[in-house]
């Protein structure tokens, strides 16, 4: 996760600092269980030359222009040297990236998904995971959105159609066993 969602000066500010803590727990448990950890980040050419309609529609995405500080990782949530980092320009971590190839190479069939925003990148990635025949598990407390009602509606929709939505405590218990 990047600074843009947790810096009060950002147009993308969520005001959900607890999501960072929940993701720190999730990543630590995944590493402890020996699971691969993959990250996605957004980065555009300055001015959005590679951003397409998404960049033009959402002006706030300019905070992800290469070199901008708001695109930096959040403290406590930084990739380790053996983690895989996917750089994307769309909402889904699958679209226009080599995520599918990376997952296939690792023999992965299930994804534990945390991040922001629930209605945007989390939803798009979970949907594409499902459509790519992976089992997406969205970890409810490890996701966040600008409004609780939008977060809850997104989780409801994901659970109804595309993903397993699970509580962090249940995921952590399973990873520990």
NUTOR-898753 format. One record per residue (C-alpha): chain; residue in one letter; residue number from 0; x, y, z. Coordinates in steps of 0.5 Angstrom, whole numbers, plus 500, padded with zeros to 3 digits. Layout:
! NUTOR-898753
{chaine:A residu:a num:NUM east:X north:Y up:Z}
...
//
This chain:
! NUTOR-898753
{chaine:A residu:x num:0 east:500 north:500 up:500}
{chaine:A residu:x num:1 east:502 north:507 up:499}
{chaine:A residu:x num:2 east:503 north:514 up:502}
{chaine:A residu:x num:3 east:497 north:517 up:498}
{chaine:A residu:x num:4 east:492 north:513 up:502}
{chaine:A residu:x num:5 east:494 north:515 up:508}
{chaine:A residu:x num:6 east:497 north:522 up:508}
{chaine:A residu:x num:7 east:492 north:527 up:510}
{chaine:A residu:x num:8 east:495 north:532 up:504}
{chaine:A residu:x num:9 east:493 north:527 up:499}
{chaine:A residu:x num:10 east:486 north:527 up:495}
{chaine:A residu:x num:11 east:486 north:520 up:496}
{chaine:A residu:x num:12 east:486 north:520 up:503}
{chaine:A residu:x num:13 east:482 north:515 up:507}
{chaine:A residu:x num:14 east:483 north:516 up:514}
{chaine:A residu:x num:15 east:483 north:509 up:515}
{chaine:A residu:x num:16 east:490 north:508 up:519}
{chaine:A residu:x num:17 east:488 north:501 up:522}
{chaine:A residu:x num:18 east:488 north:498 up:515}
{chaine:A residu:x num:19 east:496 north:499 up:515}
{chaine:A residu:x num:20 east:496 north:495 up:522}
{chaine:A residu:x num:21 east:492 north:489 up:519}
{chaine:A residu:x num:22 east:496 north:489 up:513}
{chaine:A residu:x num:23 east:502 north:488 up:517}
{chaine:A residu:x num:24 east:499 north:483 up:521}
{chaine:A residu:x num:25 east:497 north:479 up:515}
{chaine:A residu:x num:26 east:504 north:480 up:511}
{chaine:A residu:x num:27 east:507 north:477 up:517}
{chaine:A residu:x num:28 east:503 north:471 up:518}
{chaine:A residu:x num:29 east:504 north:470 up:510}
{chaine:A residu:x num:30 east:511 north:470 up:511}
{chaine:A residu:x num:31 east:511 north:466 up:517}
{chaine:A residu:x num:32 east:507 north:461 up:514}
{chaine:A residu:x num:33 east:512 north:461 up:508}
{chaine:A residu:x num:34 east:507 north:463 up:503}
{chaine:A residu:x num:35 east:510 north:468 up:497}
{chaine:A residu:x num:36 east:508 north:475 up:498}
{chaine:A residu:x num:37 east:506 north:480 up:492}
{chaine:A residu:x num:38 east:505 north:487 up:492}
{chaine:A residu:x num:39 east:502 north:492 up:487}
{chaine:A residu:x num:40 east:504 north:499 up:486}
{chaine:A residu:x num:41 east:501 north:504 up:481}
{chaine:A residu:x num:42 east:506 north:508 up:477}
{chaine:A residu:x num:43 east:505 north:513 up:471}
{chaine:A residu:x num:44 east:509 north:516 up:467}
{chaine:A residu:x num:45 east:509 north:524 up:469}
{chaine:A residu:x num:46 east:503 north:527 up:466}
{chaine:A residu:x num:47 east:500 north:520 up:465}
{chaine:A residu:x num:48 east:502 north:518 up:458}
{chaine:A residu:x num:49 east:501 north:511 up:460}
{chaine:A residu:x num:50 east:495 north:512 up:464}
{chaine:A residu:x num:51 east:489 north:512 up:459}
{chaine:A residu:x num:52 east:482 north:514 up:460}
{chaine:A residu:x num:53 east:483 north:512 up:468}
{chaine:A residu:x num:54 east:488 north:517 up:469}
{chaine:A residu:x num:55 east:484 north:522 up:465}
{chaine:A residu:x num:56 east:478 north:520 up:469}
{chaine:A residu:x num:57 east:481 north:521 up:476}
{chaine:A residu:x num:58 east:485 north:527 up:476}
{chaine:A residu:x num:59 east:488 north:525 up:483}
{chaine:A residu:x num:60 east:492 north:519 up:480}
{chaine:A residu:x num:61 east:497 north:524 up:478}
{chaine:A residu:x num:62 east:500 north:523 up:485}
{chaine:A residu:x num:63 east:502 north:516 up:482}
{chaine:A residu:x num:64 east:507 north:520 up:477}
{chaine:A residu:x num:65 east:514 north:517 up:477}
{chaine:A residu:x num:66 east:518 north:520 up:483}
{chaine:A residu:x num:67 east:512 north:523 up:487}
{chaine:A residu:x num:68 east:513 north:522 up:494}
{chaine:A residu:x num:69 east:505 north:519 up:495}
{chaine:A residu:x num:70 east:507 north:513 up:491}
{chaine:A residu:x num:71 east:512 north:511 up:496}
{chaine:A residu:x num:72 east:510 north:505 up:501}
{chaine:A residu:x num:73 east:507 north:506 up:507}
{chaine:A residu:x num:74 east:512 north:505 up:513}
{chaine:A residu:x num:75 east:511 north:498 up:516}
{chaine:A residu:x num:76 east:509 north:495 up:509}
{chaine:A residu:x num:77 east:515 north:495 up:504}
{chaine:A residu:x num:78 east:517 north:489 up:500}
{chaine:A residu:x num:79 east:522 north:484 up:502}
{chaine:A residu:x num:80 east:528 north:483 up:497}
{chaine:A residu:x num:81 east:524 north:476 up:495}
{chaine:A residu:x num:82 east:517 north:479 up:494}
{chaine:A residu:x num:83 east:515 north:480 up:488}
{chaine:A residu:x num:84 east:512 north:487 up:486}
{chaine:A residu:x num:85 east:507 north:488 up:480}
{chaine:A residu:x num:86 east:507 north:495 up:477}
{chaine:A residu:x num:87 east:500 north:497 up:474}
{chaine:A residu:x num:88 east:497 north:503 up:471}
{chaine:A residu:x num:89 east:489 north:500 up:472}
{chaine:A residu:x num:90 east:485 north:498 up:478}
{chaine:A residu:x num:91 east:486 north:491 up:477}
{chaine:A residu:x num:92 east:493 north:488 up:479}
{chaine:A residu:x num:93 east:492 north:483 up:473}
{chaine:A residu:x num:94 east:490 north:488 up:468}
{chaine:A residu:x num:95 east:496 north:490 up:463}
{chaine:A residu:x num:96 east:501 north:486 up:468}
{chaine:A residu:x num:97 east:505 north:480 up:469}
{chaine:A residu:x num:98 east:501 north:478 up:475}
{chaine:A residu:x num:99 east:498 north:472 up:472}
{chaine:A residu:x num:100 east:505 north:469 up:470}
{chaine:A residu:x num:101 east:508 north:470 up:476}
{chaine:A residu:x num:102 east:502 north:467 up:480}
{chaine:A residu:x num:103 east:502 north:461 up:475}
{chaine:A residu:x num:104 east:510 north:460 up:476}
{chaine:A residu:x num:105 east:509 north:460 up:484}
{chaine:A residu:x num:106 east:504 north:455 up:483}
{chaine:A residu:x num:107 east:499 north:459 up:487}
{chaine:A residu:x num:108 east:491 north:458 up:486}
{chaine:A residu:x num:109 east:489 north:462 up:492}
{chaine:A residu:x num:110 east:490 north:469 up:493}
{chaine:A residu:x num:111 east:489 north:473 up:500}
{chaine:A residu:x num:112 east:488 north:480 up:498}
{chaine:A residu:x num:113 east:488 north:486 up:503}
{chaine:A residu:x num:114 east:489 north:493 up:500}
{chaine:A residu:x num:115 east:485 north:500 up:498}
{chaine:A residu:x num:116 east:481 north:502 up:496}
{chaine:A residu:x num:117 east:476 north:496 up:497}
{chaine:A residu:x num:118 east:471 north:499 up:492}
{chaine:A residu:x num:119 east:477 north:500 up:487}
{chaine:A residu:x num:120 east:483 north:496 up:486}
{chaine:A residu:x num:121 east:481 north:491 up:491}
{chaine:A residu:x num:122 east:475 north:489 up:488}
{chaine:A residu:x num:123 east:478 north:490 up:481}
{chaine:A residu:x num:124 east:483 north:485 up:483}
{chaine:A residu:x num:125 east:479 north:480 up:486}
{chaine:A residu:x num:126 east:474 north:480 up:480}
{chaine:A residu:x num:127 east:480 north:479 up:475}
{chaine:A residu:x num:128 east:483 north:473 up:480}
{chaine:A residu:x num:129 east:476 north:470 up:480}
{chaine:A residu:x num:130 east:476 north:470 up:472}
{chaine:A residu:x num:131 east:483 north:468 up:472}
{chaine:A residu:x num:132 east:481 north:462 up:476}
{chaine:A residu:x num:133 east:484 north:463 up:482}
{chaine:A residu:x num:134 east:480 north:463 up:489}
{chaine:A residu:x num:135 east:480 north:470 up:491}
{chaine:A residu:x num:136 east:480 north:471 up:499}
{chaine:A residu:x num:137 east:479 north:478 up:501}
{chaine:A residu:x num:138 east:481 north:480 up:508}
{chaine:A residu:x num:139 east:475 north:484 up:510}
{chaine:A residu:x num:140 east:479 north:488 up:516}
{chaine:A residu:x num:141 east:485 north:489 up:511}
{chaine:A residu:x num:142 east:482 north:493 up:506}
{chaine:A residu:x num:143 east:479 north:500 up:507}
{chaine:A residu:x num:144 east:475 north:505 up:503}
{chaine:A residu:x num:145 east:473 north:513 up:504}
{chaine:A residu:x num:146 east:466 north:511 up:507}
{chaine:A residu:x num:147 east:465 north:505 up:511}
{chaine:A residu:x num:148 east:458 north:504 up:507}
{chaine:A residu:x num:149 east:462 north:504 up:501}
{chaine:A residu:x num:150 east:467 north:499 up:504}
{chaine:A residu:x num:151 east:461 north:494 up:507}
{chaine:A residu:x num:152 east:457 north:494 up:500}
{chaine:A residu:x num:153 east:463 north:492 up:496}
{chaine:A residu:x num:154 east:465 north:487 up:501}
{chaine:A residu:x num:155 east:458 north:484 up:500}
{chaine:A residu:x num:156 east:458 north:485 up:493}
{chaine:A residu:x num:157 east:465 north:481 up:493}
{chaine:A residu:x num:158 east:462 north:476 up:497}
{chaine:A residu:x num:159 east:456 north:475 up:493}
{chaine:A residu:x num:160 east:459 north:474 up:486}
{chaine:A residu:x num:161 east:467 north:474 up:486}
{chaine:A residu:x num:162 east:471 north:472 up:492}
{chaine:A residu:x num:163 east:471 north:469 up:499}
{chaine:A residu:x num:164 east:470 north:475 up:504}
{chaine:A residu:x num:165 east:474 north:473 up:511}
{chaine:A residu:x num:166 east:475 north:476 up:517}
{chaine:A residu:x num:167 east:483 north:477 up:519}
{chaine:A residu:x num:168 east:482 north:473 up:525}
{chaine:A residu:x num:169 east:480 north:467 up:521}
{chaine:A residu:x num:170 east:485 north:468 up:516}
{chaine:A residu:x num:171 east:491 north:468 up:521}
{chaine:A residu:x num:172 east:489 north:462 up:525}
{chaine:A residu:x num:173 east:489 north:458 up:519}
{chaine:A residu:x num:174 east:496 north:461 up:517}
{chaine:A residu:x num:175 east:498 north:459 up:524}
{chaine:A residu:x num:176 east:496 north:452 up:523}
//
